[in-house]
């Protein structure tokens, strides 16, 4: 083989390998999304509460505290 043919063969082989890796990753991603959809549908159908992250719980608690303070201000209670 001549030198340019070696480089072309190597480049095409590398490109084919990269394409296989990308295809496998895409199939895995689609499978994971399908699994999450099934979990959410199952939780919705059974009435089970969906898991809430800790950060969201902290934010909700903070918002509840702010609402209490605003209600106290509106009622004229001095904090």
DSSP file (Angstrom, degrees, kcal/mol; ACC not computed):
  #  RESIDUE AA STRUCTURE BP1 BP2  ACC     N-H-->O    O-->H-N    N-H-->O    O-->H-N    TCO  KAPPA ALPHA  PHI   PSI    X-CA   Y-CA   Z-CA
    1    1 A X              0   0    0      0, 0.0     2,-0.2     0, 0.0     0, 0.0   0.000 360.0 360.0 360.0 148.1    0.0    0.0    0.0
    2    2 A X     >  -     0   0    0      1,-0.1     4,-1.5     4,-0.0     3,-0.3  -0.490 360.0-104.7 -86.6 165.0    1.1    3.5   -0.6
    3    3 A X  H  > S+     0   0    0      1,-0.2     4,-1.7     2,-0.2     3,-0.2   0.876 117.0  52.2 -62.3 -42.3    1.2    6.0    2.2
    4    4 A X  H  > S+     0   0    0      1,-0.2     4,-2.3     2,-0.2    -1,-0.2   0.873 106.8  55.6 -63.1 -33.9   -2.0    8.0    1.3
    5    5 A X  H  > S+     0   0    0     -3,-0.3     4,-2.5     1,-0.2    -1,-0.2   0.869 104.6  53.0 -65.5 -35.2   -4.0    4.7    1.2
    6    6 A X  H  X S+     0   0    0     -4,-1.5     4,-2.6    -3,-0.2    -1,-0.2   0.927 110.5  46.9 -64.2 -44.6   -2.9    3.9    4.8
    7    7 A X  H  X S+     0   0    0     -4,-1.7     4,-2.4     2,-0.2    -2,-0.2   0.893 112.9  48.7 -66.3 -39.4   -4.1    7.2    6.1
    8    8 A X  H  X S+     0   0    0     -4,-2.3     4,-2.6     2,-0.2     5,-0.2   0.924 112.9  47.9 -66.6 -43.4   -7.4    7.0    4.2
    9    9 A X  H  X S+     0   0    0     -4,-2.5     4,-2.3     2,-0.2    -2,-0.2   0.918 113.3  47.9 -62.6 -44.3   -8.0    3.4    5.6
   10   10 A X  H  X S+     0   0    0     -4,-2.6     4,-2.3     2,-0.2    -2,-0.2   0.905 112.7  48.7 -63.0 -42.6   -7.1    4.5    9.1
   11   11 A X  H  X S+     0   0    0     -4,-2.4     4,-2.4     2,-0.2    -2,-0.2   0.914 112.7  47.1 -65.2 -43.5   -9.4    7.5    8.9
   12   12 A X  H  X S+     0   0    0     -4,-2.6     4,-2.2     2,-0.2    -2,-0.2   0.884 112.4  50.0 -66.5 -38.1  -12.3    5.5    7.6
   13   13 A X  H  X S+     0   0    0     -4,-2.3     4,-2.3    -5,-0.2    -2,-0.2   0.914 111.9  48.0 -65.8 -42.6  -11.8    2.8   10.2
   14   14 A X  H  X S+     0   0    0     -4,-2.3     4,-2.4     2,-0.2    -2,-0.2   0.906 111.5  50.3 -63.7 -41.8  -11.7    5.5   12.9
   15   15 A X  H  X S+     0   0    0     -4,-2.4     4,-2.2     2,-0.2    -2,-0.2   0.891 110.4  49.7 -63.9 -40.5  -14.8    7.1   11.6
   16   16 A X  H  X S+     0   0    0     -4,-2.2     4,-1.9     2,-0.2    -2,-0.2   0.904 111.2  49.3 -65.6 -41.5  -16.7    3.8   11.5
   17   17 A X  H  X S+     0   0    0     -4,-2.3     4,-2.1     2,-0.2    -2,-0.2   0.910 111.1  49.3 -63.4 -42.4  -15.7    3.0   15.0
   18   18 A X  H  X S+     0   0    0     -4,-2.4     4,-2.5     1,-0.2    -2,-0.2   0.893 108.9  53.1 -63.6 -40.0  -16.8    6.5   16.2
   19   19 A X  H  X S+     0   0    0     -4,-2.2     4,-2.2     1,-0.2    -1,-0.2   0.885 108.7  49.8 -63.2 -38.5  -20.1    6.0   14.4
   20   20 A X  H  X S+     0   0    0     -4,-1.9     4,-2.3     2,-0.2    -2,-0.2   0.903 111.1  49.0 -66.7 -40.8  -20.7    2.7   16.2
   21   21 A X  H  X S+     0   0    0     -4,-2.1     4,-2.3     2,-0.2    -2,-0.2   0.915 112.5  47.8 -64.7 -42.9  -19.9    4.2   19.6
   22   22 A X  H  X S+     0   0    0     -4,-2.5     4,-2.4     2,-0.2    -2,-0.2   0.896 111.3  50.7 -64.9 -40.9  -22.3    7.1   18.9
   23   23 A X  H  X S+     0   0    0     -4,-2.2     4,-2.1     2,-0.2    -2,-0.2   0.903 111.3  48.1 -64.5 -41.1  -25.0    4.7   17.8
   24   24 A X  H  X S+     0   0    0     -4,-2.3     4,-2.2     2,-0.2    -2,-0.2   0.905 112.1  49.6 -66.4 -40.8  -24.6    2.6   20.9
   25   25 A X  H  X S+     0   0    0     -4,-2.3     4,-2.4     2,-0.2    -2,-0.2   0.899 110.7  49.8 -63.9 -40.5  -24.7    5.7   23.1
   26   26 A X  H  X S+     0   0    0     -4,-2.4     4,-2.4     2,-0.2    -2,-0.2   0.892 110.0  50.5 -65.7 -39.9  -27.9    7.0   21.4
   27   27 A X  H  X S+     0   0    0     -4,-2.1     4,-2.1     2,-0.2    -2,-0.2   0.907 111.6  48.7 -64.4 -41.2  -29.6    3.6   21.8
   28   28 A X  H  X S+     0   0    0     -4,-2.2     4,-2.3     2,-0.2    -2,-0.2   0.905 110.6  50.7 -64.0 -41.8  -28.7    3.7   25.5
   29   29 A X  H  X S+     0   0    0     -4,-2.4     4,-2.4     2,-0.2    -2,-0.2   0.918 110.6  48.5 -62.0 -45.4  -30.0    7.2   25.9
   30   30 A X  H  X S+     0   0    0     -4,-2.4     4,-2.2     1,-0.2    -1,-0.2   0.887 111.2  51.0 -64.0 -38.3  -33.3    6.3   24.3
   31   31 A X  H  X S+     0   0    0     -4,-2.1     4,-2.2     2,-0.2    -2,-0.2   0.904 109.9  49.3 -64.0 -41.8  -33.6    3.3   26.5
   32   32 A X  H  X S+     0   0    0     -4,-2.3     4,-2.3     2,-0.2    -2,-0.2   0.911 111.3  49.3 -64.6 -42.7  -33.0    5.3   29.6
   33   33 A X  H  X S+     0   0    0     -4,-2.4     4,-2.3     1,-0.2    -1,-0.2   0.895 110.3  51.3 -63.2 -39.6  -35.6    7.9   28.5
   34   34 A X  H  X S+     0   0    0     -4,-2.2     4,-2.3     2,-0.2    -2,-0.2   0.910 109.3  50.7 -62.8 -42.4  -38.1    5.1   27.9
   35   35 A X  H  X S+     0   0    0     -4,-2.2     4,-2.3     1,-0.2    -2,-0.2   0.919 110.2  49.1 -61.5 -44.6  -37.4    3.7   31.3
   36   36 A X  H  X S+     0   0    0     -4,-2.3     4,-2.5     2,-0.2    -1,-0.2   0.893 109.9  51.8 -64.2 -39.3  -38.0    7.1   33.0
   37   37 A X  H  X S+     0   0    0     -4,-2.3     4,-2.6     1,-0.2    -1,-0.2   0.919 110.2  48.8 -61.8 -42.9  -41.3    7.6   31.0
   38   38 A X  H  X S+     0   0    0     -4,-2.3     4,-2.5     2,-0.2    -2,-0.2   0.899 111.1  50.3 -64.6 -40.2  -42.5    4.2   32.2
   39   39 A X  H  X S+     0   0    0     -4,-2.3     4,-2.5     2,-0.2    -2,-0.2   0.920 112.7  46.2 -63.1 -43.7  -41.6    5.0   35.8
   40   40 A X  H  X S+     0   0    0     -4,-2.5     4,-2.1     2,-0.2    -2,-0.2   0.898 113.3  48.9 -67.6 -39.7  -43.4    8.3   35.7
   41   41 A X  H  X S+     0   0    0     -4,-2.6     4,-2.5     2,-0.2    -2,-0.2   0.906 112.5  48.7 -64.3 -41.1  -46.5    6.7   34.0
   42   42 A X  H  X S+     0   0    0     -4,-2.5     4,-2.2     2,-0.2     6,-0.3   0.913 111.9  48.3 -65.9 -42.5  -46.5    4.0   36.6
   43   43 A X  H  X>S+     0   0    0     -4,-2.5     5,-0.9     1,-0.2     4,-0.8   0.874 113.7  48.2 -64.8 -36.5  -46.2    6.5   39.5
   44   44 A X  H  <5S+     0   0    0     -4,-2.1    -2,-0.2    -5,-0.2    -1,-0.2   0.894 112.6  47.9 -70.4 -39.9  -49.0    8.6   38.0
   45   45 A X  H  <5S+     0   0    0     -4,-2.5    -2,-0.2     1,-0.2    -1,-0.2   0.867 115.5  43.2 -70.0 -37.4  -51.3    5.5   37.5
   46   46 A X  H  <5S-     0   0    0     -4,-2.2    -1,-0.2    -5,-0.2    -2,-0.2   0.576 107.6-121.8 -87.1  -8.9  -50.8    4.1   41.0
   47   47 A X  T  <5 +     0   0    0     -4,-0.8    -3,-0.2     1,-0.3     2,-0.2   0.570  58.8 151.5  80.1   8.7  -51.1    7.5   42.7
   48   48 A X      < -     0   0    0     -5,-0.9    -1,-0.3    -6,-0.3     2,-0.1  -0.484  52.1-107.5 -71.6 141.6  -47.7    7.2   44.3
   49   49 A X        -     0   0    0     -2,-0.2     2,-0.3    -3,-0.1    -1,-0.1  -0.444  31.6-118.2 -69.3 143.4  -46.0   10.5   44.9
   50   50 A X        -     0   0    0     -2,-0.1    -1,-0.1     1,-0.1   -10,-0.0  -0.629  38.2 -98.1 -80.7 138.6  -43.1   11.3   42.6
   51   51 A X        -     0   0    0     -2,-0.3     2,-0.4     1,-0.1    -1,-0.1  -0.307  37.2-152.6 -60.8 134.8  -39.7   11.7   44.4
   52   52 A X        -     0   0    0     -3,-0.0    -1,-0.1     1,-0.0     5,-0.0  -0.910  17.8-116.8-111.4 137.0  -38.8   15.3   45.1
   53   53 A X     >  -     0   0    0     -2,-0.4     4,-1.9     1,-0.1     5,-0.1  -0.248  22.4-114.9 -70.5 160.7  -35.2   16.3   45.3
   54   54 A X  H  > S+     0   0    0      1,-0.2     4,-2.3     2,-0.2     5,-0.2   0.884 115.6  55.3 -63.8 -39.4  -33.8   17.7   48.6
   55   55 A X  H  > S+     0   0    0      1,-0.2     4,-2.1     2,-0.2    -1,-0.2   0.889 106.8  50.3 -61.8 -38.9  -33.1   21.1   47.0
   56   56 A X  H  > S+     0   0    0      2,-0.2     4,-2.4     1,-0.2    -1,-0.2   0.888 109.3  51.7 -67.0 -38.3  -36.7   21.4   45.9
   57   57 A X  H  X S+     0   0    0     -4,-1.9     4,-2.4     2,-0.2    -2,-0.2   0.905 109.7  49.1 -64.6 -40.9  -37.9   20.5   49.4
   58   58 A X  H  X S+     0   0    0     -4,-2.3     4,-2.3     1,-0.2    -2,-0.2   0.915 111.5  49.3 -64.1 -42.4  -35.7   23.2   50.9
   59   59 A X  H  X S+     0   0    0     -4,-2.1     4,-2.3     2,-0.2    -2,-0.2   0.897 110.7  49.9 -64.5 -40.3  -37.0   25.7   48.4
   60   60 A X  H  X S+     0   0    0     -4,-2.4     4,-2.4     2,-0.2    -2,-0.2   0.914 110.7  49.9 -64.9 -42.5  -40.6   24.8   49.1
   61   61 A X  H  X S+     0   0    0     -4,-2.4     4,-2.1     1,-0.2    -2,-0.2   0.898 110.6  50.6 -62.5 -39.8  -40.0   25.2   52.9
   62   62 A X  H  X S+     0   0    0     -4,-2.3     4,-2.1     1,-0.2    -2,-0.2   0.909 110.1  49.4 -64.1 -42.3  -38.4   28.6   52.3
   63   63 A X  H  X S+     0   0    0     -4,-2.3     4,-2.2     2,-0.2    -2,-0.2   0.891 109.2  52.2 -64.8 -39.3  -41.4   29.7   50.2
   64   64 A X  H  X S+     0   0    0     -4,-2.4     4,-2.2     1,-0.2    -1,-0.2   0.903 109.0  50.6 -62.7 -40.6  -43.8   28.6   52.9
   65   65 A X  H  X S+     0   0    0     -4,-2.1     4,-2.1     1,-0.2    -2,-0.2   0.902 109.7  50.0 -64.2 -40.9  -41.9   30.6   55.5
   66   66 A X  H  X S+     0   0    0     -4,-2.1     4,-2.4     2,-0.2    -1,-0.2   0.889 109.0  52.4 -63.8 -39.0  -42.0   33.7   53.3
   67   67 A X  H  X S+     0   0    0     -4,-2.2     4,-2.6     2,-0.2    -2,-0.2   0.917 108.0  51.4 -64.0 -42.2  -45.8   33.2   52.8
   68   68 A X  H  X S+     0   0    0     -4,-2.2     4,-2.2     1,-0.2    -1,-0.2   0.917 110.9  48.2 -60.0 -43.2  -46.2   33.1   56.6
   69   69 A X  H  X S+     0   0    0     -4,-2.1     4,-2.2     1,-0.2    -1,-0.2   0.907 111.9  48.9 -64.7 -41.4  -44.2   36.3   57.1
   70   70 A X  H  X S+     0   0    0     -4,-2.4     4,-2.4     2,-0.2    -2,-0.2   0.882 110.9  50.5 -67.0 -37.4  -46.2   38.0   54.3
   71   71 A X  H  X S+     0   0    0     -4,-2.6     4,-1.9     2,-0.2    -1,-0.2   0.881 110.0  50.6 -65.5 -37.5  -49.5   36.9   55.9
   72   72 A X  H  X>S+     0   0    0     -4,-2.2     5,-2.4     2,-0.2     4,-0.6   0.895 110.8  48.4 -66.5 -39.5  -48.3   38.2   59.3
   73   73 A X  H ><5S+     0   0    0     -4,-2.2     3,-0.8     1,-0.2    -2,-0.2   0.910 111.7  49.9 -64.6 -42.3  -47.5   41.5   57.8
   74   74 A X  H 3<5S+     0   0    0     -4,-2.4    -1,-0.2     1,-0.2    -2,-0.2   0.828 109.5  51.3 -67.0 -31.7  -50.8   41.7   56.0
   75   75 A X  H 3<5S-     0   0    0     -4,-1.9    -1,-0.2    -5,-0.1    -2,-0.2   0.587 117.2-114.5 -81.5  -9.4  -52.6   40.9   59.3
   76   76 A X  T <<5 +     0   0    0     -3,-0.8     2,-0.4    -4,-0.6    -3,-0.2   0.620  63.6 149.9  88.4  13.4  -50.7   43.6   61.1
   77   77 A X      < -     0   0    0     -5,-2.4     2,-0.5    -6,-0.2    -1,-0.3  -0.666  44.6-132.2 -82.5 131.9  -48.8   41.4   63.4
   78   78 A X              0   0    0     -2,-0.4    -5,-0.0     1,-0.1    -1,-0.0  -0.731 360.0 360.0 -86.7 124.7  -45.4   42.7   64.3
   79   79 A X              0   0    0     -2,-0.5    -1,-0.1   -10,-0.1    -2,-0.0   0.469 360.0 360.0 -83.9 360.0  -42.7   40.1   63.9
